[in-house]
Amino acid sequence: MTEEHKLYLKKIRINKILIRLSQFSLLISFLVLWELLSRFNIINSFIFSSPSKVLTTLINLIHDNNLFIHIYTTSIEVLISFILSFIIAFIFALLLYSFKTLKSILDPFIVAINSLPKVALGPLIIIWLGASTKSIIFNSLLISVIVTSITILNGMEACDKDLIKLFKVFGANKLNILTKLIVPSAKSEIVSSLKINISMSLIGVIMGEFLSCKKGIGYLILYGTQVFNLSLVMCGILILSLLSFIFNILINILEKKLLK
């Protein structure tokens, strides 16, 4: 390894460290500013809470053995929704790509369903499936499947047309072209759809928990709002942010392995 290459790698490491330090400093500065504004009554601590009150609420939840039940419930619902929605979206994208007429027929309906605010269907979903985990997962699927399938479909349609013609020249059938060329060429878009899917699944689950649940982070936030415990609401939002961060880290690890 040359000295120039060593110097280049060193600069990359230093840059990564600086980025992490900047991110950490920004977070600490925000928390300190929030706490000071609350303590000196510049902002209303009842409405905006404060980091110290949020921390106290978090400790009380841990002592009461309530916190991990809510985290576990939401995590399981998100993972089930994520897996189901990706499988359904992948199969749906394959069908739309393979049958152009079907795509043309369903296109306006897909646009309409994708544009529809899913929370409007919440009362109907509860009546159909009951106030249970099924309704929460179904609500999440409504939000994530269409967006994920469109992302995968766009990746498939971006495949080089000349390569498709080349495969046909060498006698490849539709199944060979689909499995050996179309899907592999859309690998980066399929992996990107995982990031979209996990975000949409999390949003769908929280929306579902707002409507029909007695456990979960969404329920925790809703309950805090109903009893005007804004520290509990902020605590729920903080836990939700950390959970989202962890899910994204796992997806990034999966992305690196799949793309490699």
C-alpha positions as CSV (number, residue, x, y, z in Angstrom):
1,M,0.0,0.0,0.0
2,T,1.4,3.4,-1.0
3,E,1.8,6.3,1.3
4,E,-0.8,8.3,-0.8
5,H,-3.3,5.5,-0.4
6,K,-2.7,5.3,3.4
7,L,-3.2,9.1,3.6
8,Y,-6.4,8.8,1.6
9,L,-7.8,6.1,4.0
10,K,-6.8,8.2,7.0
11,K,-8.7,11.2,5.6
12,I,-11.8,9.0,5.2
13,R,-11.6,7.7,8.8
14,I,-11.1,11.2,10.1
15,N,-14.0,12.5,8.1
16,K,-16.3,9.7,9.5
17,I,-15.2,10.5,13.0
18,L,-15.9,14.2,12.5
19,I,-19.4,13.4,11.1
20,R,-20.2,11.2,14.1
21,L,-18.9,13.9,16.5
22,S,-21.0,16.6,14.8
23,Q,-24.1,14.4,14.9
24,F,-23.6,13.7,18.6
25,S,-22.8,17.4,19.4
26,L,-26.0,18.5,17.6
27,L,-28.1,16.0,19.6
28,I,-26.6,17.1,22.9
29,S,-27.0,20.8,22.1
30,F,-30.6,20.3,21.2
31,L,-31.3,18.4,24.5
32,V,-29.4,21.0,26.6
33,L,-31.2,23.9,24.9
34,W,-34.6,22.2,25.4
35,E,-33.9,21.6,29.1
36,L,-32.7,25.2,29.7
37,L,-35.7,26.7,27.9
38,S,-38.0,24.6,30.0
39,R,-36.2,25.3,33.3
40,F,-36.2,29.1,32.8
41,N,-39.9,29.0,31.7
42,I,-39.1,30.3,28.2
43,I,-41.3,27.5,26.9
44,N,-44.2,25.9,28.8
45,S,-42.8,22.7,30.3
46,F,-46.4,21.3,30.7
47,I,-46.9,21.4,26.9
48,F,-43.4,20.8,25.6
49,S,-42.1,18.8,28.6
50,S,-38.3,18.6,29.1
51,P,-35.5,16.0,28.8
52,S,-35.4,15.4,32.5
53,K,-39.2,14.8,32.7
54,V,-39.0,12.4,29.7
55,L,-36.1,10.5,31.4
56,T,-38.1,10.3,34.7
57,T,-41.1,9.0,32.7
58,L,-38.9,6.4,31.0
59,I,-37.5,5.2,34.3
60,N,-41.0,4.9,35.8
61,L,-42.2,2.8,32.7
62,I,-39.2,0.5,33.2
63,H,-39.9,0.1,36.9
64,D,-43.6,-0.6,36.3
65,N,-42.6,-3.3,33.7
66,N,-44.7,-1.6,31.0
67,L,-42.1,-0.3,28.6
68,F,-40.8,-3.6,27.1
69,I,-44.3,-4.9,26.6
70,H,-45.1,-1.9,24.4
71,I,-41.8,-2.1,22.5
72,Y,-42.1,-5.8,22.0
73,T,-45.7,-5.5,20.7
74,T,-44.9,-2.8,18.2
75,S,-41.7,-4.5,17.0
76,I,-43.5,-7.8,16.3
77,E,-46.3,-6.0,14.4
78,V,-43.7,-4.1,12.3
79,L,-41.7,-7.2,11.5
80,I,-44.8,-9.2,10.5
81,S,-46.0,-6.3,8.4
82,F,-42.6,-5.8,6.8
83,I,-42.2,-9.4,5.7
84,L,-45.8,-9.8,4.5
85,S,-45.8,-6.5,2.6
86,F,-42.5,-7.2,0.9
87,I,-43.6,-10.7,-0.3
88,I,-47.0,-9.4,-1.5
89,A,-45.4,-6.3,-3.2
90,F,-42.7,-8.4,-4.9
91,I,-45.3,-10.9,-6.3
92,F,-47.6,-8.0,-7.3
93,A,-44.7,-6.2,-9.1
94,L,-43.8,-9.4,-11.0
95,L,-47.4,-9.8,-12.2
96,L,-47.7,-6.2,-13.3
97,Y,-44.4,-6.5,-15.2
98,S,-45.3,-9.8,-16.8
99,F,-48.8,-8.9,-17.9
100,K,-48.8,-5.4,-19.4
101,T,-52.6,-5.5,-20.0
102,L,-53.2,-6.2,-16.3
103,K,-51.0,-3.2,-15.4
104,S,-53.0,-1.0,-17.8
105,I,-56.3,-2.2,-16.3
106,L,-55.2,-1.8,-12.6
107,D,-53.2,1.5,-13.0
108,P,-56.0,3.9,-12.2
109,F,-57.1,1.8,-9.2
110,I,-53.5,1.6,-7.9
111,V,-53.2,5.4,-8.1
112,A,-56.5,5.9,-6.4
113,I,-55.7,3.4,-3.5
114,N,-52.2,4.9,-3.1
115,S,-53.6,8.5,-2.9
116,L,-56.4,7.5,-0.5
117,P,-55.6,8.5,3.2
118,K,-55.5,5.0,4.8
119,V,-56.6,6.4,8.2
120,A,-60.0,7.0,6.6
121,L,-60.4,3.2,6.2
122,G,-59.6,2.7,9.9
123,P,-63.2,2.4,11.2
124,L,-64.1,0.0,8.4
125,I,-61.0,-2.2,9.1
126,I,-61.9,-2.4,12.8
127,I,-65.5,-3.5,11.9
128,W,-64.2,-6.1,9.4
129,L,-61.3,-7.5,11.4
130,G,-62.0,-6.3,14.9
131,A,-59.9,-4.2,17.3
132,S,-57.0,-6.6,17.2
133,T,-53.5,-7.2,15.8
134,K,-55.0,-8.3,12.5
135,S,-56.5,-4.9,11.9
136,I,-53.2,-3.2,12.7
137,I,-51.2,-5.4,10.3
138,F,-53.8,-5.0,7.6
139,N,-53.7,-1.2,8.0
140,S,-49.9,-1.4,7.6
141,L,-50.2,-3.5,4.5
142,L,-52.5,-1.0,2.9
143,I,-49.9,1.7,3.4
144,S,-46.7,-0.2,2.4
145,V,-47.7,-2.7,-0.3
146,I,-48.5,-0.2,-3.2
147,V,-45.4,2.0,-2.6
148,T,-43.1,-1.0,-2.3
149,S,-44.5,-2.7,-5.4
150,I,-44.2,0.5,-7.5
151,T,-40.5,0.9,-6.5
152,I,-39.7,-2.7,-7.4
153,L,-41.7,-2.4,-10.7
154,N,-39.8,0.7,-11.7
155,G,-36.5,-1.2,-11.1
156,M,-37.7,-4.0,-13.4
157,E,-38.8,-1.6,-16.1
158,A,-35.5,0.1,-16.1
159,C,-33.7,-3.0,-17.4
160,D,-31.7,-2.6,-20.6
161,K,-33.9,-3.4,-23.5
162,D,-30.9,-4.5,-25.6
163,L,-30.1,-7.1,-23.1
164,I,-33.6,-8.4,-23.2
165,K,-33.4,-8.7,-27.0
166,L,-30.0,-10.4,-26.6
167,F,-31.6,-13.0,-24.3
168,K,-34.4,-13.6,-26.8
169,V,-31.8,-14.1,-29.6
170,F,-30.2,-16.8,-27.6
171,G,-33.5,-18.6,-27.1
172,A,-34.4,-17.6,-23.5
173,N,-38.0,-17.9,-22.6
174,K,-40.0,-15.3,-20.5
175,L,-39.3,-17.1,-17.3
176,N,-35.5,-17.2,-18.0
177,I,-35.5,-13.5,-18.9
178,L,-37.4,-12.7,-15.7
179,T,-35.4,-14.7,-13.3
180,K,-31.9,-14.4,-14.9
181,L,-32.0,-10.8,-16.1
182,I,-35.0,-8.6,-15.0
183,V,-35.0,-9.4,-11.3
184,P,-31.1,-9.4,-10.9
185,S,-30.9,-6.0,-12.8
186,A,-33.4,-4.5,-10.4
187,K,-31.5,-5.7,-7.3
188,S,-30.6,-2.2,-6.1
189,E,-34.2,-1.0,-6.4
190,I,-35.4,-4.1,-4.6
191,V,-33.0,-3.4,-1.8
192,S,-34.0,0.2,-1.7
193,S,-37.7,-0.9,-1.5
194,L,-36.7,-2.6,1.8
195,K,-35.9,0.8,3.3
196,I,-39.2,2.3,2.1
197,N,-41.1,-0.8,3.3
198,I,-39.8,-0.7,6.8
199,S,-40.7,3.0,7.1
200,M,-44.1,2.5,5.7
201,S,-44.7,-0.6,7.9
202,L,-43.8,1.4,11.0
203,I,-46.1,4.3,10.0
204,G,-48.9,1.8,9.3
205,V,-48.5,0.0,12.6
206,I,-48.5,3.2,14.7
207,M,-51.6,4.5,12.9
208,G,-53.2,1.1,13.5
209,E,-52.3,1.3,17.2
210,F,-53.9,4.8,17.4
211,L,-57.2,3.3,16.3
212,S,-57.4,-0.2,17.9
213,C,-54.9,-1.3,20.4
214,K,-54.3,-1.6,24.2
215,K,-50.5,-2.2,23.8
216,G,-47.7,-0.7,21.8
217,I,-45.9,2.5,21.4
218,G,-48.8,4.1,19.4
219,Y,-51.1,3.3,22.3
220,L,-48.6,4.8,24.7
221,I,-48.5,8.0,22.8
222,L,-52.3,8.1,22.4
223,Y,-52.9,7.4,26.1
224,G,-50.5,10.2,27.1
225,T,-52.4,12.6,24.9
226,Q,-55.7,11.6,26.4
227,V,-54.6,12.2,30.0
228,F,-52.5,15.3,29.1
229,N,-49.3,13.6,30.1
230,L,-47.0,15.3,27.5
231,S,-43.9,13.7,29.1
232,L,-45.4,10.3,28.3
233,V,-46.1,11.4,24.7
234,M,-42.5,12.7,24.3
235,C,-41.2,9.5,25.8
236,G,-43.2,7.5,23.3
237,I,-41.9,9.6,20.4
238,L,-38.4,9.1,21.6
239,I,-38.8,5.3,21.9
240,L,-40.3,5.3,18.4
241,S,-37.4,7.3,17.0
242,L,-34.9,4.9,18.5
243,L,-36.8,1.9,17.2
244,S,-36.9,3.4,13.7
245,F,-33.2,4.0,14.0
246,I,-32.5,0.4,14.9
247,F,-34.7,-1.0,12.1
248,N,-32.8,1.2,9.6
249,I,-29.4,0.0,10.9
250,L,-30.6,-3.6,10.4
251,I,-31.8,-2.8,6.9
252,N,-28.5,-1.1,6.0
253,I,-26.6,-4.3,7.2
254,L,-28.9,-6.4,5.1
255,E,-28.5,-4.1,2.1
256,K,-24.7,-4.4,2.2
257,K,-24.9,-8.2,2.3
258,L,-27.4,-8.4,-0.5
259,L,-25.6,-5.9,-2.8
260,K,-22.2,-7.7,-2.1
